Every structure is written in C-alpha cells, then in structure tokens.
C-alpha cells in the first residue's frame, strides 16, 4: 500500500516515479489538478497561521 506522503512527493516530482503507473493524458491532467489543490491548501494554511499569529499580538 502506497503512503500518502510518497504520492504527494511524486506529485511535486520529488519522489521516484512508479514505473508501473499508467501514462495517459487523463492521469497527467488529474495529477496536475492535484498539484494545484495541494498548493492552494498549503497557501491557505499559511494564511490561517499568519492571521492567528497576528491576532495574538
């Protein structure tokens, strides 16, 4: 079973690619959408942390 962290590293081209993974256009588009959603999620987390830290001061 693949771990979610290995999959995230593969999305960002940090981890080693799976040689048995299908190489279709639709899979590539899906991975692109997943990259975008992960980046937006991380940006939102940063914004929330910054707002939380500003509120405490």
Secondary structure, DSSP 8 states (H G I E B T S, - for coil): ---HHHHHHHHTT-S---TTS---HHHHHHHHHHHHHHHHHHHHHHHHHHHHHHHH-
